Amino acid sequence: MTKRQREILDIMAEHQDDEDGEIVQDGLLAYIGAIRISARSIWALIRLAAISEDEFRGGCRRYRINETGLRLLSGETTPDEMRAFFARARRKNEEDYESGLS
């Protein structure tokens, strides 16, 4: 996880209960509070399962930190552990798919 991704999660965790804790994305433009962030950062946090789409309102996607994101911040889970988990799940899904074809 990059320093910037950690900063974004820190802001989201600090403001979990208000609008300053959500990422608002309109196309390639995205903000958390008044801070502009890149769509690339959003996708990286989604790939780590650290944020979840909250709702689509006013033509914008909105994301909030989830339990995994909080665990990443606290050190209970590491990004490498999350990537390994998803790799195992992907392999299992592929195996299940292939066994269903025979």
N, C-alpha and C positions, 0 to 999 in steps of 0.2 A: 504494500500500500504506500502510495506517495505521501509526502508531507501535505500536499494540497488536499488530497482525499481525506486524510486524517483531520485537517482543519475543518473541512466541510462537515464531517461526522461530529466533531466537537461542537460546532455551532448547532447542528440539528439536535444533539443530545441535550444541550443546555436549554434549548427552547422547544422541547417536545410538546408542550401544552399550548403553544401559541403559533400564530402564522409565521413568525420569524424562524421557526424550525422546519419549515417546508421549502423544498425546492419547487419553484414555479418555472415551467419550461414552455416556451412558445417557439416551436421550430428549433432553430439552432441557438436562440437566445435563452439563457437560463439564469435565474437569480435565487439566492437564498437571502432573504431580507433585502438589503440594498446592495449586496455584493454579487457581482456578475461571476458566473462560473461557466465552464465549458461543457458542451454536450458530451464531450469525451470523458470528463470526470464523472458525469452521471452514468454513462454506460459502464465505466470501470466499477463503480459502486454497485450497480445492478448485477454485474458478473460475479461480484463477491457476495451477493445476496445481502448486502448491508442496508439497502433501502428498498422500499416497496412503493408502487404506484398507489397513491391515496385515492385520488379521484380525478376526473376530467371536468373542469368547470371554467366557464368563461373563455372557452377555446384554448385552454392551457392544461398541460399535464402537471400534476402535483405529486411530489414524492415525500415520504417521511422515513425517518430512521426506523428500523425494526429491531427485533430482539437480537438477530445476528450482528447487526451494526453495533449495538450496545456491547455485545460480547467481544467484538473485535477491538473496541475502544478500551475495554477493561483488561484485555490481554487473556481472557478465558479461551478465546479462539484466535488462531492466527490466519492471515491470508493464505498461507501455504496449506494449512489444514482444510480450508474451504475449497481451494482449487483441487486438492486430492479427493475430497468428498464428491465434488461434481464430476471428476474424471471417473471415479468408481461407479457413480450413478449412470453416467453416459454409457460406460462399457456394459453395465447390467442391462440397460434399455436396449442396446444394440444386440446383446445376446438373446434377450427375450424376443426381440423382433425376428431375428434370424431363426430361432427355434420355432416360431409360429409359422414360418414360411415352409417348413419341411412337412 
